[in-house]
Amino acid sequence: MVHSFDRLKLLNGKDRSDKHPLIHPRDAASLLVIDRRHSPFKILMGLRHQKSSFMPDVYVFPGGALDLADLNLAENYLPDFAQQPLQTAILSGRDSYLLNTYQESELFTPASSQGLSRLTGIPDNFSPSSKQELANSGLYSTQRELGAGLVLCALRELYEETGLHLAPDVMENLPNTSSLSHPFSSHCLPSDQFIPLFENIIFLSRAITPPGIKHRFDTRFFLHDYEGPVGWTGNGDNELVKTAWVSFEEALSLKIHPMTRVILEDVNEHLSCLPAFKQPDKVSFYQYSEKRFQIESIEMETPS
């Protein structure tokens, strides 16, 4: 039985300041790897380094910001992935958020578009004054690649931070994490192996870091049903000091961020309500509006 948990009470229990200017959140992705072969299910988490600039010394799910390499590689897989239900789920509700945000253009400083310029070529001093100017900017030029790019981002960050590659048969051919090569590039993972991997990933939740914080992310949380070596642990880069498989109850006893606790509740609720591993019809979207966190329910569209 799933007990009611007040997500908004937890998220809004912290006083927030306007210490930093309104920075546009960067697209990001996180992959929650769960092992359901025994009860209770286990989830892979890692402890961030105490000197990390974002969420130091807490347990997190592997993840990070979308990289240009993710978008470039997404073009190779786009023809197959564009028809996947996951692609539609990821893009649901995105346009309205971007347009509504840029309506508040008077709040934006030149620094606020730096995260966009690296991925889209928009100048750092770009400050749109209207929806039309936003459309003319070409911001949506990568829209079709975004779905596959976010999943590739989540897979890449999982591998870089934990050493876990979800296609173990190609691990011997993987580039070093310090290499510029993408660990899911086509020479490592052929397209016919890549699409089945997508089919074992669902879109679970979405959350945007509130304003007033130096590092802001628009994060999509994905869920993967792991069937690899039991109790596998490994090492990646230095972002995570250690990794561990923990149950839901064990995770709650760790030092975690409030949003991490909320996403854990989403996982537990989803697995309790939908025993079969399938894309939920609705995805919770956590965003900060009118000085409070709000929860929007994004209804997943059906691919045409």
N, C-alpha and C positions, 0 to 999 in steps of 0.2 A: 504493500500500500504506500502511495506517495503522499506525504504530509505537505500541507500548504506552507510555503515559505515566502515571506514578504521581501521580494527582491528590491523594490523601490525604497523601502525603509532602510535597507542596508546601504544602497548606493547613495541615498540622500542624507545619510547620517554624518557625513563629513563636511565641514565648512570649506568653502572654496573661495579662492581669491582671484583677482585679475592681474596677477603679478606679471604675466607675459602677454604680449599682444595676441590678437586672434590669429592663430596660425592655421592654415588649411590642413586638415588631417591627411596624412599619406595613406594610400591604399596598402593594406597589409593582410596577411593570412596566417592562420594557426591551425595545425592539424592535431586533433585529439585522437590518439591511438589507444583503442580499448581492446582488451582480451576478455571475451565472454565465454571461454571454454570451461570455466569453473565459476561457481557462485561463492562470494560476490564477484562481479566483474572487476578487473584491474585497469587502471589508466596510467599511461606513461607521463611522468612529470619530471621537471628538472629544477635544480636550485640555481638561480642567477647569481653571478659574481657580485660580491658586496661593493665593488667599485663600478658596477654598471651604471650608466647615465640614466637608464630607464628601468624602473621597478627593481632596484638592487636588493639582494639578499632575501628574496622571496621565491617560493616555488611557483612555477608557471608551466603552461603548455608550450611545446616548441612552436616557434613562429617568428615572423619578422616582416619587414617592409617589402612591398613589391619592387622588383628590380627590373631594369631595362632588359636584362638577359632573359627574364621570365616572359616578357612580352614578345621579344624577338623569337624565342623558341616556340611560343604559342602559335605563331604563324604556320609552323610546320604541321601542327596537329589540328589546326582550326577546321579544315574540311570535315573531319570525322567528329570532332568534339562539338561543333556548332549545333548538331542535332541531338545532343545528349540532354536529358532532363536537368542534369546538374548545371549546364550552361544557363538555361532559362532561370533556374532558381537563383543563381548568383546575381544575375542582372536585374531581377525583380526589384522595383522600388528605387533603383539607383538614380535615374535621371531626375526624379522629383527632388531628391535630396540635394544634388549638386546645384540645380537651378534655384532652389529656395535659399541655399547658403549664399550664393553669389548675389542674390537680391540685396543682401546686407553689405554691398560693396564698400560703403563708406567706412566700415569697420576694418577693412583690409589694409595692411601695410605692404610695402614692396616685398618684405620678407615672407609674406603669407603665401606667395605663389611659387616659392623656390622648390617646394616638393613636386609641383606640377611641371616645372620647366625641364627637369631632368628626364622626365618620361615623355613629354609632349613637345618640347621645343618652344614652349611659351616663354617669352622674356621674363626675367626676374621682376621687372617693374610693372608687369601686367596687372591691371586692376580693373576688371570689367564693370561697366556701369549699367548694363542691361542684359536681359536674356539674349537679345539679338547679338550683342557684342560677344557674349560667351559662345554662342553658336558659331559666329564668324571666326572665332579663335582657333577652331579645329580641335577643341578639347576632346571631342568625341571620336577623333580619328582612330583611337585604339579601342573603341567600345567593343567591337566584335572579338578582339583578342583578349579582352579583360577576363572573361570567364576562365578560359584555359590558363591564362597567365596567373591568376590567383591560385589555382590548384597547383600549378607548377611551383609557385612561390612557397606554398605550404609544404610540398614534398621536398623542395630544396632546403628549406630551413630545418625541417626535421632531420635530414641527412647531415647538414652542416653542424647542427647543435648536438645531436645525439649519436651520429654515426649509423643510424638505422636507415637503410635503403629498402623500400618496399618491393623491390624486384631483386631479391637476393641472388638470382642466378647470373646477374650481370655485375655484381659488386667487384669482381676481380679486375674489371676493365674500367672502373670508375676513376676519374681524375682526382688528384689530391684536392682537398677542400680549399687550399690556397690558390689553386689554379683558376683562371678566368673561365674555364669550361663549365658548362652547366651539368650537374650530375644526372640530369634526365635528358641530356641531348640525344639526338637520334642515333649517334654512333654507339651509345650505351644502351638505349632502350628503343627498339623498333616500334613503329606505330601500332602494329598488331598486338604488342604486349602492353602498350600504353593505355589504350582505350579500355580494356578489361580492368585495369587498375583504377581508372576513373569511376567505373561502375561500382566499385567497392568503397566509394567515398560519398558521403551525403553532406549537404549544407545544413548546419545546425542553428547557428545564431550569428548576429552581427552587432557590433558595438563600436561607438565612436568616442574616443577620449574627449572629455569635456574641455572647454576653453580655459585659459589661465594656466595651462601646463606647457612646458617647453617642447615636449615631444607629443604630438597628437597622431593617432592612427585611426583609420576606418577599417576595422578588422573583421574579416569573415572567418568564423570558426567552423572547421570541417571535422567530420567524424569518420574514422577508418576502423573497420572490423578486422583486427589483427589475427592472423593464423600462423604466424611464424614460430621460431623456437620459443618455448615456454620460458618465461623469466629472463629473456634476452636483455642485456644491458651493454652499453658501449660508450665510447667517448667521441666527442666532436671537437669543435673549437672551444675557446675559453669562456664563451658566454654562459655556459652552464657548468657549475662546479661538479655536479654529480646528477645522475638520473636514477629514477626508481619507479617500479610498478607499485601503485598503491590502490587500495579499495576506496570507494566513495567516503566511507567513514574515516579511514586513515588520512585521506586528503584534507578533510575538514579540521584535523588536528595539526596540520602543518601551518607554517607562516605563509599566508597567501593574501593576495590583494582582494578587495571586495568584489571586483568584477570577475576574478577567477572563481570565487565562491559562487557567484551567480551562474556562470557558465557550467560549473559542476552540477548545480541544481538542474540546469537545462538537460544535461546529459542523463542524469539519474531519472528525471521525469520522462524523457523521451524513451529510454530503454524500458521503463516500467510500463508505459502506456502502449508502446509498439515493440513487442518482443522481436518481431521480424525486422531485420535491418533494411529500412526503406526510407526514402526521402519524406520528411513530414510535409503535410499540406500547408502548414503555417510555420514561419520562422520569427522568433522574437528579435526585435531590433531595438537596441538600447542607445538612446541619444539624449544629449543635454539640451533642454529648451526651456526658456523662461526661468532660468536659474534653478532648474530642477531636472533630474533624470526622468525621462518618460519611456514607456515601453510601447512600441508600435508592433502590431502583428502583421507581418508581410505575408500575404497569401501567394503561394507559389502558382505561377502561371503554367498552363499546359502547353508544351511545345506544339506548334502547328504542324 
